[in-house]
Amino acid sequence: MSSTISELLILERIEDNIFRGQSIDLGTPQVFGGQVLGQAIQAAQATVSGRAIHSAHAYFLRRGDFNSPILYDVDNNRDGRGFSSRRVVAIQHGKPIFTLAASFHESEDGMEFQPAYRLPPPASELPPLELDVTPQPAARNPTEDFELCLVPKALRTEENSVQWWLKARHPLPDDMPLHRAVLAFISDFGLISAALEPHGYEPGNKGFLRQLVAASLDHALWFHRPFRADEWLLYSTVPRSTSGARGLASGSIYDARGTLVATSMQELLIRPIVASLASTS
């Protein structure tokens, strides 16, 4: 069993473009989405030199088995003058469980802009949160490697948002690709909380989660600026829609100075268990 987030995201290279990652029980019925997303990004990054990932678009196809390793097959779609693109297929038991399209960009100067953003109180002014976000017991919690502070509802600076301060609990190496993979892992934390916020959910309410079948359908992530995942980051997540047993939420990730470093978006399956049972009877 991997003992830290950085170890969980280390892959074994089997062939030039084929990698193997270990799985772990993080308390979800399937492999935790942030794990396969972070590992797939690591696989893609390992095939690109001198360019940083700037966008990733993923689809979750089948439930992953956390009792078995995952193979990552990377397809080198294109290496152009300024951009590279990769496609990654995650495979278990001979079937694809996840696909990722990733784009990489060679560093260059350009115009700078982001809207002004009002941060909530910093993590130093909030109590630490020991949060178990899993719906069932597990050997390990996906939040175990991170310090978390949940911003109280009255202090949140975006309407209907769920806002978190978070960072890796232990220092990470000076390896920016690893920091991006860790951020991908983190980006799967709060989006379901945001999608359920209009329906009365607050993080930590396990009874609420046990009434639902909830799973990621797809996930998008854009990296804008450099950051460190072992320094405080604010993850501000906002619901966009829930309808037809699906929910959509977006997230903005800021550093402690209010600089936007990444943006996420996720569509989720959100199905009440009663309705789910009725549909199969």
C-alpha positions as CSV (number, residue, x, y, z in Angstrom):
1,M,0.0,0.0,0.0
2,S,1.4,3.4,-0.9
3,S,2.0,5.5,2.2
4,T,1.9,9.0,0.7
5,I,0.2,10.8,-2.1
6,S,3.5,11.1,-4.0
7,E,4.1,7.4,-3.8
8,L,0.6,6.6,-5.0
9,L,1.2,8.7,-8.1
10,I,4.5,7.0,-9.0
11,L,4.1,4.8,-12.0
12,E,6.2,1.8,-13.2
13,R,7.3,2.1,-16.8
14,I,6.7,-1.2,-18.6
15,E,7.3,-0.1,-22.2
16,D,8.0,3.3,-23.9
17,N,4.4,4.4,-23.6
18,I,2.9,1.9,-21.2
19,F,2.8,2.4,-17.4
20,R,1.4,0.6,-14.4
21,G,0.0,2.3,-11.3
22,Q,-1.1,0.7,-8.1
23,S,-4.6,1.0,-6.7
24,I,-5.8,1.5,-3.2
25,D,-9.1,1.3,-1.3
26,L,-10.0,4.9,-0.5
27,G,-13.6,4.1,0.7
28,T,-15.4,4.5,-2.6
29,P,-17.1,1.5,-4.3
30,Q,-14.6,1.9,-7.2
31,V,-11.2,3.3,-7.7
32,F,-11.2,7.0,-6.5
33,G,-11.5,9.2,-9.6
34,G,-8.7,11.6,-8.5
35,Q,-6.3,8.6,-8.3
36,V,-6.8,7.5,-11.9
37,L,-6.9,11.1,-13.1
38,G,-3.6,11.9,-11.4
39,Q,-1.9,8.7,-12.5
40,A,-3.1,9.2,-16.1
41,I,-1.7,12.7,-16.1
42,Q,1.6,11.3,-14.7
43,A,1.7,8.8,-17.6
44,A,1.1,11.5,-20.2
45,Q,3.6,13.8,-18.7
46,A,6.3,11.1,-18.8
47,T,6.1,11.0,-22.6
48,V,6.5,14.8,-23.1
49,S,9.7,16.8,-22.7
50,G,10.0,20.5,-22.2
51,R,6.3,21.2,-22.2
52,A,3.8,21.5,-19.4
53,I,0.3,20.2,-19.4
54,H,-2.3,22.9,-19.7
55,S,-5.5,21.0,-20.1
56,A,-6.9,17.5,-19.4
57,H,-10.3,16.1,-20.4
58,A,-11.3,12.7,-19.0
59,Y,-14.2,10.3,-19.2
60,F,-14.9,7.6,-16.6
61,L,-16.1,4.5,-18.5
62,R,-16.2,1.7,-16.0
63,R,-15.8,1.2,-12.3
64,G,-12.1,0.6,-11.4
65,D,-11.2,-2.3,-9.2
66,F,-9.0,-1.0,-6.3
67,N,-7.7,-4.5,-5.7
68,S,-5.8,-4.6,-9.0
69,P,-3.2,-2.4,-10.6
70,I,-4.1,-0.2,-13.6
71,L,-2.3,-0.1,-16.9
72,Y,-1.9,3.3,-18.7
73,D,-1.4,3.2,-22.5
74,V,-0.3,6.5,-23.9
75,D,-0.8,7.4,-27.5
76,N,1.4,10.1,-28.9
77,N,-1.1,12.0,-31.0
78,R,1.1,14.9,-32.1
79,D,4.2,17.0,-31.3
80,G,3.8,20.3,-33.0
81,R,5.9,23.5,-32.8
82,G,4.4,24.7,-29.6
83,F,1.9,22.1,-28.4
84,S,1.9,18.3,-27.8
85,S,-1.2,16.2,-27.4
86,R,-1.6,12.8,-25.8
87,R,-4.4,10.3,-25.4
88,V,-4.3,7.9,-22.4
89,V,-6.4,4.8,-21.9
90,A,-6.5,3.2,-18.4
91,I,-7.1,-0.5,-18.6
92,Q,-8.1,-3.1,-16.0
93,H,-8.9,-6.8,-16.6
94,G,-8.5,-6.3,-20.3
95,K,-11.1,-3.4,-20.6
96,P,-10.7,0.4,-20.7
97,I,-12.0,2.0,-17.5
98,F,-11.0,5.6,-18.3
99,T,-9.7,7.8,-21.1
100,L,-7.8,11.1,-21.0
101,A,-7.0,13.7,-23.7
102,A,-4.2,16.0,-22.6
103,S,-2.5,18.9,-24.2
104,F,0.9,20.3,-23.4
105,H,2.3,23.8,-24.2
106,E,5.8,25.1,-24.5
107,S,6.3,28.0,-22.1
108,E,6.0,31.4,-23.8
109,D,5.2,35.0,-22.8
110,G,1.7,36.4,-23.4
111,M,-1.0,38.7,-22.1
112,E,-1.9,38.4,-18.4
113,F,-5.4,38.8,-17.0
114,Q,-7.7,37.4,-14.3
115,P,-10.8,38.9,-12.7
116,A,-10.2,40.3,-9.2
117,Y,-11.2,37.7,-6.6
118,R,-12.1,38.2,-2.9
119,L,-10.6,35.4,-0.8
120,P,-12.3,34.1,2.3
121,P,-10.4,34.1,5.6
122,P,-7.1,32.3,5.3
123,A,-6.5,28.8,6.6
124,S,-4.6,30.2,9.6
125,E,-7.8,31.7,10.9
126,L,-9.9,28.6,10.5
127,P,-9.9,25.3,12.5
128,P,-8.4,22.3,10.8
129,L,-10.9,19.8,9.5
130,E,-10.4,16.0,9.9
131,L,-12.9,15.0,7.1
132,D,-13.8,11.6,6.0
133,V,-15.4,12.1,2.6
134,T,-15.9,8.4,1.9
135,P,-19.4,6.8,2.0
136,Q,-18.1,3.5,3.5
137,P,-15.2,2.4,5.7
138,A,-11.8,2.1,4.0
139,A,-8.2,1.3,4.9
140,R,-7.3,4.8,3.8
141,N,-9.1,8.1,3.3
142,P,-8.5,10.2,0.1
143,T,-8.0,13.3,2.3
144,E,-5.5,11.6,4.6
145,D,-2.4,13.2,2.9
146,F,-3.8,16.7,3.0
147,E,-4.5,19.4,5.5
148,L,-8.0,20.8,5.1
149,C,-9.9,23.8,6.3
150,L,-13.6,24.1,5.3
151,V,-14.6,27.7,5.0
152,P,-17.8,28.2,7.1
153,K,-20.9,28.9,5.0
154,A,-21.3,32.4,6.4
155,L,-17.7,33.3,5.3
156,R,-17.7,32.0,1.8
157,T,-17.2,34.6,-0.9
158,E,-19.1,33.0,-3.8
159,E,-22.8,32.4,-3.8
160,N,-23.8,28.7,-3.3
161,S,-20.2,27.7,-3.2
162,V,-18.3,25.2,-1.1
163,Q,-14.8,26.5,-0.4
164,W,-11.9,24.7,1.0
165,W,-8.3,25.5,1.9
166,L,-6.1,22.5,1.4
167,K,-2.5,21.5,0.9
168,A,-0.3,18.4,1.0
169,R,0.4,17.4,4.6
170,H,4.1,16.8,3.9
171,P,6.5,18.7,1.7
172,L,6.7,17.5,-1.9
173,P,9.7,17.3,-4.2
174,D,10.6,20.2,-6.5
175,D,8.9,18.4,-9.3
176,M,6.3,20.5,-11.0
177,P,4.7,17.5,-13.0
178,L,4.2,15.8,-9.6
179,H,2.5,18.9,-8.2
180,R,0.2,19.0,-11.2
181,A,-0.7,15.3,-10.7
182,V,-1.4,16.0,-7.0
183,L,-3.6,18.9,-8.0
184,A,-5.5,16.6,-10.3
185,F,-6.1,14.2,-7.4
186,I,-7.3,17.2,-5.2
187,S,-9.6,18.4,-8.0
188,D,-11.9,15.4,-7.5
189,F,-12.5,16.3,-3.8
190,G,-15.2,19.0,-3.7
191,L,-17.2,19.0,-6.9
192,I,-19.8,16.5,-5.7
193,S,-20.2,18.6,-2.6
194,A,-20.9,21.6,-4.7
195,A,-23.4,19.8,-6.9
196,L,-25.3,18.6,-3.8
197,E,-25.1,21.9,-1.9
198,P,-28.4,23.3,-3.3
199,H,-30.1,20.1,-2.0
200,G,-29.0,20.6,1.6
201,Y,-25.7,18.7,1.7
202,E,-22.7,19.9,3.7
203,P,-19.3,18.1,3.6
204,G,-19.1,15.3,6.2
205,N,-22.8,14.3,6.1
206,K,-22.3,10.6,5.4
207,G,-25.9,9.8,5.9
208,F,-26.8,12.1,2.9
209,L,-24.2,10.4,0.7
210,R,-25.5,6.9,1.6
211,Q,-28.9,7.8,0.1
212,L,-27.3,8.3,-3.3
213,V,-25.5,6.5,-6.1
214,A,-22.9,9.2,-7.0
215,A,-20.0,8.8,-9.5
216,S,-17.9,11.0,-11.8
217,L,-18.9,10.8,-15.5
218,D,-16.3,13.2,-16.9
219,H,-13.8,15.6,-15.6
220,A,-11.9,18.6,-17.1
221,L,-9.0,20.5,-15.7
222,W,-7.1,23.5,-16.9
223,F,-3.7,24.6,-15.5
224,H,-3.1,28.3,-15.8
225,R,-0.1,29.3,-13.6
226,P,2.7,27.7,-11.5
227,F,1.8,26.6,-8.0
228,R,2.9,24.3,-5.2
229,A,0.4,21.6,-3.9
230,D,2.2,21.6,-0.6
231,E,1.3,25.3,0.0
232,W,-2.2,26.5,0.9
233,L,-4.6,26.5,-2.1
234,L,-8.2,27.6,-2.0
235,Y,-10.6,25.3,-3.9
236,S,-13.9,27.2,-4.6
237,T,-16.5,24.9,-6.1
238,V,-19.9,26.1,-7.4
239,P,-22.9,24.1,-8.6
240,R,-24.0,24.8,-12.2
241,S,-26.9,22.4,-12.7
242,T,-28.6,19.2,-11.4
243,S,-31.2,17.5,-13.6
244,G,-32.0,14.1,-15.1
245,A,-29.9,12.3,-12.5
246,R,-26.8,14.3,-13.5
247,G,-25.1,17.2,-11.9
248,L,-22.5,19.7,-13.1
249,A,-20.1,21.7,-10.9
250,S,-17.1,23.9,-11.6
251,G,-14.1,24.8,-9.4
252,S,-11.5,27.5,-9.3
253,I,-8.2,26.9,-7.5
254,Y,-6.3,29.9,-6.1
255,D,-3.1,30.3,-4.3
256,A,-2.9,32.2,-1.0
257,R,-2.4,35.5,-2.8
258,G,-5.6,35.1,-4.8
259,T,-3.9,34.1,-8.1
260,L,-6.0,31.7,-10.2
261,V,-3.8,28.6,-10.8
262,A,-6.3,26.1,-12.2
263,T,-10.0,25.6,-13.2
264,S,-12.0,22.4,-13.0
265,M,-15.4,21.1,-14.2
266,Q,-17.1,17.8,-13.6
267,E,-20.3,16.1,-14.6
268,L,-21.6,13.5,-12.1
269,L,-24.2,10.8,-11.9
270,I,-26.4,11.6,-8.9
271,R,-29.1,9.0,-8.5
272,P,-31.2,8.5,-5.3
273,I,-30.8,4.9,-4.2
274,V,-34.6,4.4,-4.0
275,A,-35.0,5.4,-7.6
276,S,-32.0,3.3,-8.6
277,L,-33.5,0.2,-7.0
278,A,-36.9,0.9,-8.5
279,S,-35.4,1.2,-12.0
280,T,-33.9,-2.3,-11.8
281,S,-37.0,-4.0,-10.4
